[in-house]
């Protein structure tokens, strides 16, 4: 693992030690492990408990893998092909009531992001690594995956077991480090934005 970031000691180690490598070892992920990661995502908070997320996944080598991989931009395909699982995160833009009525859900993307964060933390707790991507052919993926028009494809992420950086093309090896974090003073303010 890269050099550990320094953080407020009350921030949980699971959070501080989580990072997003690109080098994965091509190992299989048991379905029960994936189920645990996605179930953890489902425990995320959401507006009115709407749970507006859906996770579409493919295991490396299954009948959907090549099709899912082709929906990523070329740069991401180079390294994501070695992960165990590829997941697309979809959110429902409508709040759906039991009586069939719908209304706009302003927080659907926010809520899906909370679910992704819990998936990443659960995966880390189980010894896996994740890497989220916005480098997706969004229009193509929306159509190819039969995502309804009232849903939004938010992002993709991979899950897998980290491999040595030397498994990556040379140009990517230098980037295989834990990303820096902005100081708290840059991301939190008392009162107004400015």
Secondary structure as UniProt FT lines:
FT   TURN            9..10
FT   HELIX           13..17
FT   HELIX           31..42
FT   HELIX           47..49
FT   STRAND          53..59
FT   TURN            60..61
FT   TURN            63..64
FT   HELIX           65..69
FT   TURN            70..71
FT   HELIX           74..80
FT   TURN            81..82
FT   STRAND          85..92
FT   STRAND          94..96
FT   TURN            98..99
FT   STRAND          102..104
FT   TURN            106..107
FT   HELIX           108..125
FT   TURN            126..127
FT   STRAND          129..133
FT   HELIX           138..144
FT   TURN            145..146
FT   TURN            149..150
FT   STRAND          151..160
FT   HELIX           165..167
FT   HELIX           170..173
FT   TURN            174..175
FT   HELIX           184..187
//
